[in-house]
């Protein structure tokens, strides 16, 4: 029955390789995505809200800031350029206060999790090996069937 459709092995092989490449591209896109809209709540607006006394708490996770405002039902997300910026000092200075006990803002720095970095490194290191291995496996299998 397989003789009626010439090259059906190659069609199957091509579909498997195409599916694997599509999965690889989707996975690469997912890992490369920066998530979130950095223009949603600009840092300059955060400083203006702090100067107006509307900021009650800030939680910093890397470059992402989760800001709690007075009178808002949910937190706002803002971003800074680098982690080296002293957000707490700048926000307290915008309020006219010195960083420390006199500043009414609750500040929390969330340590960066190493799990996501290791997972990304493993996937990016093993994905090319898996793709090449899959390609060779199907090519060797196809060549054995020909003989």
BAVEX-345928 format. One record per residue: residue number from 0; residue in three letters; z negated, x negated, y of N, C-alpha, C, O in turn. Coordinates in pm, 1 decimal. Layout:
<rs>
<NUM; ALA; <Z; X; Y>; <Z; X; Y>; <Z; X; Y>; <Z; X; Y>>
...
</rs>
This chain:
<rs>
<0; UNK; <0.0; -82.1; -119.1>; <0.0; 0.0; 0.0>; <0.0; -87.0; 126.2>; <52.4; -47.6; 230.5>>
<1; UNK; <-59.6; -205.4; 114.4>; <-67.8; -296.8; 225.9>; <69.1; -354.2; 262.0>; <88.9; -401.4; 373.9>>
<2; UNK; <164.9; -350.3; 166.5>; <296.8; -405.1; 191.7>; <380.6; -315.6; 281.6>; <480.3; -360.9; 337.7>>
<3; UNK; <342.0; -189.3; 296.2>; <418.0; -98.4; 381.3>; <402.6; -132.7; 529.7>; <493.6; -110.5; 609.5>>
<4; UNK; <288.6; -185.8; 564.2>; <263.2; -221.0; 703.8>; <262.6; -372.9; 714.2>; <161.6; -435.9; 682.8>>
<5; UNK; <373.0; -432.9; 757.6>; <377.2; -578.5; 764.9>; <282.2; -631.0; 872.5>; <277.0; -579.4; 984.1>>
<6; UNK; <207.7; -734.4; 835.7>; <119.5; -799.7; 932.7>; <-8.2; -724.7; 961.5>; <-70.2; -749.4; 1064.9>>
<7; UNK; <-51.2; -633.4; 874.3>; <-173.5; -557.3; 903.3>; <-295.7; -647.9; 904.6>; <-393.4; -618.9; 973.6>>
<8; UNK; <-291.3; -759.3; 827.7>; <-402.3; -854.9; 831.0>; <-415.3; -915.0; 970.3>; <-525.3; -930.6; 1023.3>>
<9; UNK; <-300.6; -948.3; 1028.0>; <-302.6; -1009.9; 1160.3>; <-345.0; -910.5; 1267.3>; <-407.3; -947.9; 1366.6>>
<10; UNK; <-311.3; -785.0; 1246.8>; <-354.4; -682.5; 1343.6>; <-506.0; -670.0; 1339.3>; <-572.0; -664.8; 1443.1>>
<11; UNK; <-561.3; -665.1; 1216.1>; <-707.0; -658.2; 1201.7>; <-773.5; -781.8; 1261.1>; <-873.0; -771.6; 1332.9>>
<12; UNK; <-718.6; -896.7; 1230.9>; <-773.0; -1021.7; 1284.3>; <-766.7; -1024.4; 1436.0>; <-861.7; -1066.5; 1502.0>>
<13; UNK; <-656.4; -980.2; 1490.1>; <-641.4; -976.2; 1635.6>; <-741.3; -880.9; 1699.4>; <-797.5; -910.7; 1804.8>>
<14; UNK; <-763.3; -766.8; 1636.0>; <-860.0; -670.7; 1689.7>; <-1002.3; -726.3; 1685.1>; <-1080.5; -705.6; 1777.9>>
<15; UNK; <-1035.3; -796.4; 1577.5>; <-1169.6; -855.2; 1567.9>; <-1188.4; -962.5; 1674.8>; <-1291.6; -966.1; 1741.8>>
<16; UNK; <-1089.7; -1049.2; 1691.0>; <-1099.2; -1155.0; 1792.0>; <-1103.0; -1094.5; 1932.2>; <-1180.8; -1139.0; 2016.7>>
<17; UNK; <-1020.5; -994.5; 1957.2>; <-1020.6; -928.2; 2087.8>; <-1154.2; -860.1; 2114.6>; <-1206.0; -866.7; 2226.1>>
<18; UNK; <-1210.0; -794.9; 2013.4>; <-1341.2; -731.8; 2028.6>; <-1450.3; -833.8; 2055.5>; <-1538.8; -810.2; 2137.7>>
<19; UNK; <-1444.5; -947.3; 1986.4>; <-1543.2; -1053.1; 2007.2>; <-1532.2; -1111.1; 2147.8>; <-1633.6; -1134.9; 2213.5>>
<20; UNK; <-1410.1; -1133.8; 2193.5>; <-1391.5; -1185.2; 2329.0>; <-1437.2; -1084.8; 2434.1>; <-1496.8; -1122.8; 2534.9>>
<21; UNK; <-1409.3; -956.5; 2410.6>; <-1454.5; -853.1; 2503.9>; <-1606.0; -849.7; 2511.0>; <-1663.5; -839.4; 2619.3>>
<22; UNK; <-1671.1; -858.4; 2394.8>; <-1816.8; -861.8; 2392.8>; <-1869.9; -984.8; 2466.0>; <-1969.4; -976.7; 2538.0>>
<23; UNK; <-1803.8; -1097.6; 2447.3>; <-1846.3; -1220.8; 2515.7>; <-1833.6; -1207.1; 2666.9>; <-1922.8; -1249.4; 2740.5>>
<24; UNK; <-1723.8; -1148.6; 2714.0>; <-1704.2; -1130.9; 2858.5>; <-1807.9; -1034.5; 2915.3>; <-1862.3; -1058.5; 3023.1>>
<25; UNK; <-1835.8; -925.8; 2843.6>; <-1936.9; -831.0; 2891.0>; <-2074.8; -894.5; 2894.8>; <-2151.0; -872.2; 2988.8>>
<26; UNK; <-2107.6; -974.0; 2792.8>; <-2236.9; -1040.7; 2789.9>; <-2247.4; -1143.9; 2901.6>; <-2352.2; -1156.2; 2965.0>>
<27; UNK; <-2140.7; -1217.4; 2925.7>; <-2140.4; -1316.0; 3033.8>; <-2157.2; -1247.1; 3169.3>; <-2229.9; -1296.1; 3255.7>>
<28; UNK; <-2090.2; -1134.1; 3187.1>; <-2102.5; -1058.5; 3311.8>; <-2245.4; -1009.7; 3331.2>; <-2298.8; -1015.5; 3442.0>>
<29; UNK; <-2306.9; -961.9; 3224.4>; <-2444.3; -913.5; 3232.4>; <-2540.0; -1026.9; 3268.2>; <-2629.3; -1009.4; 3351.2>>
<30; UNK; <-2521.2; -1143.3; 3205.6>; <-2610.9; -1255.0; 3232.8>; <-2589.8; -1314.9; 3371.2>; <-2683.1; -1368.9; 3430.5>>
<31; UNK; <-2469.0; -1305.8; 3422.3>; <-2438.0; -1363.8; 3552.9>; <-2472.2; -1271.9; 3669.2>; <-2479.4; -1316.7; 3783.6>>
<32; UNK; <-2493.3; -1144.1; 3641.0>; <-2518.9; -1047.4; 3747.9>; <-2650.7; -1080.9; 3817.3>; <-2747.8; -1119.2; 3752.1>>
<33; UNK; <-2653.4; -1066.5; 3948.4>; <-2772.3; -1097.5; 4025.8>; <-2861.5; -976.3; 4047.3>; <-2969.7; -990.2; 4104.3>>
<34; UNK; <-2820.8; -860.9; 4004.6>; <-2906.3; -742.2; 4010.3>; <-2957.3; -708.4; 4149.2>; <-3001.9; -795.6; 4223.7>>
<35; UNK; <-2950.2; -584.2; 4181.6>; <-3002.3; -538.6; 4308.4>; <-2905.5; -559.1; 4423.3>; <-2808.5; -634.1; 4413.2>>
<36; UNK; <-2934.1; -491.3; 4531.0>; <-2852.0; -502.4; 4651.1>; <-2930.8; -580.8; 4754.4>; <-3026.0; -527.7; 4811.6>>
<37; UNK; <-2893.5; -706.8; 4780.1>; <-2971.7; -786.6; 4873.5>; <-2969.3; -733.7; 5016.1>; <-3051.4; -776.8; 5097.2>>
<38; UNK; <-2880.5; -643.7; 5049.9>; <-2873.1; -588.7; 5185.5>; <-2948.7; -456.2; 5198.6>; <-2944.2; -393.7; 5304.5>>
<39; UNK; <-3017.9; -412.4; 5093.2>; <-3087.2; -283.8; 5095.5>; <-3198.0; -276.7; 5199.4>; <-3210.6; -176.1; 5269.3>>
<40; UNK; <-3277.4; -380.3; 5210.5>; <-3389.1; -385.4; 5305.1>; <-3398.7; -529.6; 5354.3>; <-3468.1; -611.5; 5294.1>>
<41; UNK; <-3329.6; -560.5; 5462.7>; <-3322.6; -699.6; 5509.7>; <-3459.3; -756.6; 5545.4>; <-3551.2; -684.3; 5583.6>>
<42; UNK; <-3469.4; -886.3; 5532.0>; <-3593.6; -957.2; 5561.6>; <-3631.3; -942.3; 5708.4>; <-3749.7; -935.8; 5741.4>>
<43; UNK; <-3532.2; -936.8; 5796.5>; <-3560.8; -920.1; 5939.3>; <-3624.9; -783.4; 5967.2>; <-3711.1; -772.0; 6054.4>>
<44; UNK; <-3583.0; -680.7; 5893.7>; <-3644.2; -547.7; 5909.0>; <-3786.5; -550.6; 5854.3>; <-3875.1; -484.8; 5908.9>>
<45; UNK; <-3809.4; -626.5; 5746.7>; <-3944.0; -643.4; 5693.1>; <-4035.7; -704.9; 5798.5>; <-4148.2; -658.8; 5817.3>>
<46; UNK; <-3988.3; -808.5; 5866.9>; <-4069.1; -871.6; 5971.4>; <-4093.3; -775.9; 6088.8>; <-4201.2; -776.4; 6148.0>>
<47; UNK; <-3993.0; -694.0; 6122.2>; <-4010.3; -594.9; 6229.7>; <-4111.4; -488.5; 6188.4>; <-4193.2; -445.5; 6269.8>>
<48; UNK; <-4106.1; -445.6; 6062.1>; <-4204.9; -348.3; 6012.9>; <-4345.3; -409.1; 6011.4>; <-4443.4; -340.0; 6038.8>>
<49; UNK; <-4354.7; -538.6; 5979.3>; <-4485.2; -605.6; 5981.8>; <-4538.9; -613.2; 6124.2>; <-4658.4; -594.2; 6146.9>>
<50; UNK; <-4451.1; -640.8; 6219.9>; <-4493.6; -646.7; 6360.0>; <-4541.1; -510.5; 6408.5>; <-4629.2; -501.7; 6494.0>>
<51; UNK; <-4482.2; -403.3; 6353.2>; <-4523.4; -267.9; 6390.6>; <-4648.5; -224.0; 6315.0>; <-4705.0; -118.7; 6344.8>>
<52; UNK; <-4692.5; -304.4; 6216.8>; <-4813.0; -270.8; 6141.0>; <-4788.1; -175.9; 6026.1>; <-4881.8; -111.4; 5979.0>>
<53; UNK; <-4665.4; -165.1; 5979.6>; <-4632.5; -70.9; 5872.0>; <-4640.8; -130.1; 5731.7>; <-4635.5; -55.6; 5633.9>>
<54; UNK; <-4653.6; -261.5; 5719.3>; <-4655.9; -326.5; 5588.1>; <-4800.3; -335.8; 5540.1>; <-4887.7; -384.3; 5611.9>>
<55; UNK; <-4824.6; -287.8; 5415.6>; <-4959.7; -295.1; 5359.1>; <-4971.0; -396.3; 5246.3>; <-5076.0; -458.2; 5229.4>>
<56; UNK; <-4862.4; -414.5; 5167.2>; <-4869.1; -506.5; 5053.6>; <-4730.6; -565.0; 5025.2>; <-4628.4; -499.6; 5045.6>>
<57; UNK; <-4730.2; -689.7; 4977.5>; <-4606.3; -757.6; 4938.4>; <-4631.1; -825.7; 4804.8>; <-4731.8; -893.8; 4785.8>>
<58; UNK; <-4537.7; -806.2; 4712.6>; <-4540.7; -875.1; 4584.3>; <-4412.5; -956.3; 4573.5>; <-4302.7; -900.9; 4579.1>>
<59; UNK; <-4426.4; -1087.9; 4557.9>; <-4309.8; -1176.4; 4552.4>; <-4285.1; -1220.5; 4409.1>; <-4373.5; -1277.0; 4344.6>>
<60; UNK; <-4165.2; -1194.7; 4359.6>; <-4122.0; -1236.6; 4226.9>; <-3995.6; -1319.6; 4244.0>; <-3885.1; -1265.3; 4246.7>>
<61; UNK; <-4011.3; -1450.5; 4255.5>; <-3897.1; -1537.4; 4283.3>; <-3853.6; -1516.8; 4427.6>; <-3931.1; -1539.6; 4520.5>>
<62; UNK; <-3729.1; -1473.5; 4445.9>; <-3679.0; -1444.7; 4580.5>; <-3684.7; -1296.2; 4612.9>; <-3649.4; -1255.4; 4723.5>>
<63; UNK; <-3728.3; -1215.8; 4518.5>; <-3736.7; -1070.9; 4540.2>; <-3875.6; -1033.1; 4590.6>; <-3977.3; -1074.8; 4535.0>>
<64; UNK; <-3877.5; -954.0; 4696.2>; <-4002.2; -906.1; 4754.0>; <-4011.4; -755.1; 4734.6>; <-3919.2; -681.7; 4770.3>>
<65; UNK; <-4121.5; -709.4; 4678.9>; <-4148.2; -566.7; 4667.6>; <-4249.5; -532.9; 4776.1>; <-4363.9; -578.1; 4771.6>>
<66; UNK; <-4206.7; -453.2; 4873.6>; <-4285.6; -428.0; 4993.6>; <-4335.2; -284.2; 4992.5>; <-4257.2; -190.7; 4974.2>>
<67; UNK; <-4466.7; -267.0; 5012.5>; <-4526.4; -134.6; 5024.5>; <-4551.6; -107.4; 5172.2>; <-4619.2; -183.9; 5241.0>>
<68; UNK; <-4495.1; 4.1; 5219.2>; <-4508.6; 41.6; 5360.1>; <-4600.1; 161.8; 5373.6>; <-4609.8; 243.8; 5282.2>>
<69; UNK; <-4667.6; 172.5; 5487.9>; <-4749.9; 290.2; 5513.0>; <-4658.7; 409.6; 5538.4>; <-4559.1; 398.4; 5609.9>>
<70; UNK; <-4692.9; 522.9; 5480.2>; <-4614.3; 644.2; 5499.5>; <-4490.8; 652.6; 5410.7>; <-4415.7; 749.6; 5421.8>>
<71; UNK; <-4466.5; 555.9; 5323.6>; <-4351.2; 558.3; 5233.3>; <-4400.6; 593.8; 5092.9>; <-4507.7; 550.0; 5050.7>>
<72; UNK; <-4321.8; 673.1; 5021.8>; <-4362.9; 713.0; 4887.5>; <-4344.4; 600.9; 4785.4>; <-4424.3; 588.5; 4692.6>>
<73; UNK; <-4241.5; 520.0; 4801.2>; <-4215.0; 413.2; 4705.1>; <-4197.6; 279.9; 4774.1>; <-4180.2; 274.1; 4895.8>>
<74; UNK; <-4202.2; 173.1; 4697.4>; <-4185.0; 40.2; 4757.4>; <-4039.2; 13.3; 4792.7>; <-3948.3; 75.5; 4737.7>>
<75; UNK; <-4018.5; -78.6; 4883.6>; <-3884.4; -123.4; 4924.2>; <-3863.3; -263.1; 4869.1>; <-3958.3; -340.1; 4854.9>>
<76; UNK; <-3738.8; -295.5; 4838.0>; <-3703.8; -426.3; 4783.1>; <-3630.4; -506.9; 4889.8>; <-3533.3; -460.0; 4949.2>>
<77; UNK; <-3678.4; -628.2; 4912.8>; <-3614.7; -719.2; 5006.1>; <-3598.1; -853.5; 4936.1>; <-3660.0; -878.2; 4832.6>>
<78; UNK; <-3515.1; -939.2; 4992.1>; <-3489.4; -1070.8; 4933.6>; <-3502.1; -1178.3; 5040.1>; <-3468.5; -1156.8; 5156.6>>
<79; UNK; <-3551.6; -1295.2; 4997.9>; <-3554.5; -1412.9; 5084.0>; <-3454.2; -1513.6; 5030.5>; <-3412.0; -1505.9; 4915.1>>
<80; UNK; <-3416.9; -1607.3; 5114.8>; <-3314.4; -1704.3; 5075.4>; <-3362.1; -1796.3; 4963.3>; <-3288.8; -1818.9; 4867.0>>
<81; UNK; <-3481.5; -1848.5; 4974.2>; <-3536.2; -1938.0; 4871.4>; <-3682.9; -1905.6; 4849.2>; <-3746.3; -1837.2; 4929.6>>
<82; UNK; <-3735.0; -1956.0; 4739.1>; <-3876.7; -1936.2; 4709.2>; <-3966.4; -2023.2; 4796.7>; <-4086.9; -1999.4; 4804.7>>
<83; UNK; <-3909.0; -2123.1; 4862.1>; <-3989.9; -2214.8; 4942.6>; <-4033.1; -2154.0; 5076.1>; <-4115.8; -2212.6; 5146.0>>
<84; UNK; <-3979.3; -2039.0; 5112.4>; <-4019.8; -1972.3; 5236.8>; <-4159.7; -1914.6; 5217.3>; <-4185.4; -1845.0; 5119.0>>
<85; UNK; <-4248.9; -1943.4; 5309.8>; <-4385.5; -1890.3; 5303.6>; <-4385.4; -1749.7; 5363.3>; <-4408.4; -1730.8; 5482.8>>
<86; UNK; <-4359.4; -1653.0; 5277.8>; <-4345.2; -1514.1; 5321.6>; <-4476.1; -1462.8; 5381.2>; <-4476.0; -1397.3; 5485.5>>
<87; UNK; <-4586.5; -1492.4; 5315.4>; <-4715.7; -1443.4; 5362.9>; <-4746.0; -1493.1; 5504.1>; <-4791.6; -1416.3; 5588.8>>
<88; UNK; <-4720.8; -1620.8; 5529.2>; <-4747.3; -1677.4; 5661.9>; <-4655.6; -1615.2; 5766.7>; <-4699.7; -1585.8; 5877.8>>
<89; UNK; <-4528.7; -1594.9; 5732.6>; <-4434.4; -1537.6; 5829.7>; <-4466.5; -1391.6; 5860.5>; <-4456.1; -1348.4; 5975.3>>
<90; UNK; <-4505.2; -1316.2; 5758.9>; <-4536.9; -1175.0; 5782.1>; <-4667.1; -1162.3; 5862.0>; <-4677.2; -1079.1; 5952.2>>
<91; UNK; <-4765.4; -1244.5; 5828.8>; <-4890.3; -1242.2; 5906.4>; <-4865.5; -1285.6; 6050.7>; <-4923.2; -1228.6; 6143.3>>
<92; UNK; <-4779.8; -1386.2; 6070.3>; <-4746.7; -1430.4; 6206.5>; <-4674.5; -1320.7; 6282.8>; <-4694.6; -1306.0; 6403.4>>
<93; UNK; <-4590.1; -1242.7; 6214.1>; <-4521.6; -1131.3; 6280.9>; <-4621.3; -1024.5; 6324.5>; <-4598.3; -953.7; 6422.5>>
<94; UNK; <-4732.5; -1013.1; 6251.1>; <-4836.9; -917.1; 6288.6>; <-4929.5; -972.5; 6396.3>; <-5011.5; -900.1; 6452.7>>
<95; UNK; <-4915.2; -1102.3; 6424.0>; <-5002.8; -1164.6; 6523.2>; <-5132.5; -1213.7; 6462.4>; <-5230.3; -1234.6; 6534.3>>
<96; UNK; <-5135.2; -1232.4; 6333.2>; <-5255.2; -1277.7; 6262.5>; <-5228.4; -1412.5; 6197.7>; <-5113.6; -1451.8; 6177.5>>
<97; UNK; <-5335.9; -1482.2; 6165.8>; <-5327.0; -1606.5; 6089.6>; <-5334.5; -1571.4; 5941.2>; <-5406.3; -1478.5; 5904.0>>
<98; UNK; <-5261.5; -1644.2; 5854.9>; <-5274.4; -1618.6; 5711.3>; <-5417.4; -1644.5; 5664.4>; <-5479.1; -1744.2; 5701.8>>
<99; UNK; <-5467.7; -1555.4; 5583.9>; <-5604.5; -1570.8; 5533.9>; <-5676.2; -1437.7; 5537.7>; <-5613.0; -1332.2; 5530.9>>
<100; UNK; <-5808.9; -1441.9; 5548.5>; <-5887.2; -1318.1; 5542.3>; <-5861.5; -1222.9; 5659.9>; <-5883.5; -1102.5; 5647.2>>
<101; UNK; <-5816.0; -1274.4; 5771.8>; <-5791.2; -1189.0; 5887.5>; <-5663.1; -1107.7; 5875.8>; <-5646.6; -1008.6; 5947.0>>
<102; UNK; <-5573.4; -1147.0; 5788.7>; <-5445.0; -1076.5; 5772.7>; <-5463.9; -957.7; 5678.7>; <-5507.2; -976.0; 5565.0>>
<103; UNK; <-5432.3; -836.6; 5724.0>; <-5459.0; -716.9; 5643.3>; <-5359.4; -692.2; 5529.4>; <-5373.5; -593.4; 5457.4>>
<104; UNK; <-5260.9; -777.8; 5511.5>; <-5159.5; -755.6; 5408.6>; <-5207.6; -811.8; 5274.8>; <-5254.9; -925.1; 5266.9>>
<105; UNK; <-5194.6; -731.2; 5171.0>; <-5224.1; -778.7; 5035.7>; <-5098.9; -849.6; 4984.3>; <-4991.3; -790.1; 4977.6>>
<106; UNK; <-5113.6; -975.3; 4948.7>; <-4999.0; -1054.9; 4903.7>; <-5022.6; -1100.9; 4760.8>; <-5131.3; -1147.2; 4726.2>>
<107; UNK; <-4919.1; -1087.7; 4678.1>; <-4927.6; -1131.6; 4538.8>; <-4800.3; -1207.3; 4504.5>; <-4689.7; -1160.7; 4532.0>>
<108; UNK; <-4816.8; -1324.0; 4444.6>; <-4702.5; -1402.2; 4397.3>; <-4699.2; -1393.3; 4245.7>; <-4793.1; -1435.9; 4178.4>>
<109; UNK; <-4590.5; -1337.6; 4191.6>; <-4575.6; -1321.8; 4047.1>; <-4509.2; -1448.0; 3992.9>; <-4399.9; -1483.4; 4037.2>>
<110; UNK; <-4572.6; -1516.3; 3898.0>; <-4510.0; -1636.1; 3842.4>; <-4380.9; -1601.2; 3768.0>; <-4370.6; -1495.7; 3705.6>>
<111; UNK; <-4283.8; -1690.4; 3775.6>; <-4154.9; -1668.5; 3712.1>; <-4171.0; -1679.9; 3561.1>; <-4231.4; -1774.8; 3511.3>>
<112; UNK; <-4116.6; -1582.9; 3489.1>; <-4122.7; -1583.2; 3343.7>; <-4017.2; -1677.9; 3287.3>; <-3901.1; -1673.3; 3328.1>>
<113; UNK; <-4057.0; -1763.0; 3194.2>; <-3964.9; -1858.1; 3132.0>; <-3884.5; -1792.4; 3019.4>; <-3786.0; -1850.2; 2973.5>>
<114; UNK; <-3923.8; -1673.7; 2974.2>; <-3857.2; -1609.7; 2861.3>; <-3711.8; -1579.5; 2891.5>; <-3624.7; -1608.9; 2809.7>>
<115; UNK; <-3684.1; -1522.2; 3005.8>; <-3546.5; -1489.0; 3040.8>; <-3458.4; -1611.8; 3054.1>; <-3340.6; -1608.3; 3018.6>>
<116; UNK; <-3514.8; -1720.3; 3105.1>; <-3437.6; -1842.7; 3119.8>; <-3403.2; -1902.3; 2984.3>; <-3290.6; -1947.5; 2963.6>>
<117; UNK; <-3499.8; -1903.1; 2890.4>; <-3472.3; -1955.7; 2757.4>; <-3372.2; -1869.6; 2683.4>; <-3284.2; -1920.9; 2614.3>>
<118; UNK; <-3385.5; -1738.4; 2697.8>; <-3292.0; -1647.5; 2631.5>; <-3151.1; -1667.3; 2685.2>; <-3055.6; -1672.5; 2607.7>>
<119; UNK; <-3137.3; -1678.2; 2815.1>; <-3005.9; -1703.1; 2874.8>; <-2947.3; -1835.8; 2831.1>; <-2827.3; -1845.5; 2805.3>>
<120; UNK; <-3031.0; -1938.3; 2822.3>; <-2984.9; -2069.6; 2777.6>; <-2939.3; -2065.9; 2632.1>; <-2836.2; -2123.8; 2597.9>>
<121; UNK; <-3015.2; -1998.6; 2546.9>; <-2976.5; -1988.1; 2406.0>; <-2846.1; -1911.5; 2388.6>; <-2758.5; -1952.2; 2312.2>>
<122; UNK; <-2834.4; -1800.9; 2459.8>; <-2712.4; -1721.1; 2447.8>; <-2592.4; -1798.3; 2500.7>; <-2486.4; -1799.1; 2438.0>>
<123; UNK; <-2608.3; -1863.0; 2615.3>; <-2494.8; -1936.7; 2671.4>; <-2459.6; -2059.5; 2587.9>; <-2344.8; -2103.9; 2590.7>>
<124; UNK; <-2555.7; -2115.9; 2513.1>; <-2526.5; -2230.5; 2428.0>; <-2467.3; -2188.2; 2294.2>; <-2378.4; -2255.2; 2241.5>>
<125; UNK; <-2516.2; -2077.3; 2239.1>; <-2472.1; -2035.3; 2105.8>; <-2347.3; -1947.8; 2107.8>; <-2276.0; -1941.1; 2007.7>>
<126; UNK; <-2319.7; -1881.8; 2217.5>; <-2204.7; -1791.4; 2222.9>; <-2072.4; -1862.8; 2197.8>; <-1992.6; -1812.2; 2118.9>>
<127; UNK; <-2044.1; -1977.4; 2260.0>; <-1917.6; -2045.0; 2228.3>; <-1909.6; -2089.1; 2081.7>; <-1803.0; -2082.1; 2020.6>>
<128; UNK; <-2022.0; -2134.5; 2025.6>; <-2023.1; -2175.2; 1885.2>; <-1992.7; -2055.3; 1795.5>; <-1915.5; -2066.9; 1700.3>>
<129; UNK; <-2052.9; -1941.0; 1825.5>; <-2027.1; -1820.5; 1746.1>; <-1882.0; -1774.6; 1759.1>; <-1820.6; -1734.1; 1660.3>>
<130; UNK; <-1827.5; -1780.6; 1879.0>; <-1688.4; -1740.1; 1898.4>; <-1592.1; -1830.5; 1822.1>; <-1501.3; -1782.0; 1754.7>>
<131; UNK; <-1611.9; -1961.5; 1832.7>; <-1524.3; -2055.4; 1762.9>; <-1542.7; -2041.9; 1611.7>; <-1444.8; -2044.9; 1537.1>>
<132; UNK; <-1666.7; -2027.1; 1566.4>; <-1693.0; -2008.5; 1423.8>; <-1629.4; -1882.7; 1369.6>; <-1572.9; -1884.0; 1260.2>>
<133; UNK; <-1637.5; -1773.0; 1444.7>; <-1574.2; -1647.9; 1403.1>; <-1423.2; -1663.7; 1395.7>; <-1359.9; -1615.5; 1301.8>>
<134; UNK; <-1366.2; -1730.3; 1492.9>; <-1222.1; -1752.4; 1493.4>; <-1178.7; -1833.3; 1371.3>; <-1082.9; -1796.1; 1303.5>>
<135; UNK; <-1249.0; -1944.6; 1342.3>; <-1214.4; -2026.1; 1225.6>; <-1236.2; -1950.3; 1095.1>; <-1156.4; -1962.7; 1002.2>>
<136; UNK; <-1343.2; -1872.4; 1087.4>; <-1370.0; -1794.9; 966.2>; <-1254.7; -1700.9; 935.4>; <-1207.5; -1695.9; 821.9>>
<137; UNK; <-1209.3; -1627.1; 1034.3>; <-1100.3; -1532.5; 1010.3>; <-966.9; -1603.6; 986.9>; <-884.2; -1555.1; 909.6>>
<138; UNK; <-945.1; -1716.1; 1051.4>; <-822.0; -1790.7; 1027.9>; <-819.6; -1848.9; 885.8>; <-716.7; -1842.7; 818.5>>
<139; UNK; <-931.7; -1905.1; 840.0>; <-937.5; -1957.6; 704.0>; <-924.9; -1846.5; 600.9>; <-859.4; -1863.5; 498.1>>
<140; UNK; <-986.7; -1734.9; 627.9>; <-977.9; -1620.4; 536.6>; <-834.3; -1570.4; 527.7>; <-785.7; -1537.0; 419.7>>
<141; UNK; <-767.8; -1565.8; 641.0>; <-627.7; -1519.6; 642.9>; <-537.1; -1618.8; 571.1>; <-442.6; -1578.3; 503.5>>
<142; UNK; <-565.1; -1749.9; 585.2>; <-480.2; -1848.5; 518.5>; <-504.3; -1850.3; 367.3>; <-410.7; -1878.9; 292.6>>
<143; UNK; <-623.8; -1821.5; 319.6>; <-651.7; -1812.8; 176.9>; <-579.6; -1696.0; 112.7>; <-533.2; -1706.4; -0.8>>
<144; UNK; <-569.8; -1586.0; 183.6>; <-503.6; -1467.5; 129.2>; <-353.6; -1488.3; 117.1>; <-289.2; -1426.5; 32.3>>
<145; UNK; <-297.6; -1574.3; 200.5>; <-154.0; -1601.6; 196.2>; <-117.8; -1681.8; 71.1>; <-10.1; -1662.2; 14.8>>
<146; UNK; <-205.2; -1771.1; 27.2>; <-173.5; -1860.3; -84.7>; <-183.5; -1793.2; -214.6>; <-159.7; -1855.4; -318.2>>
</rs>
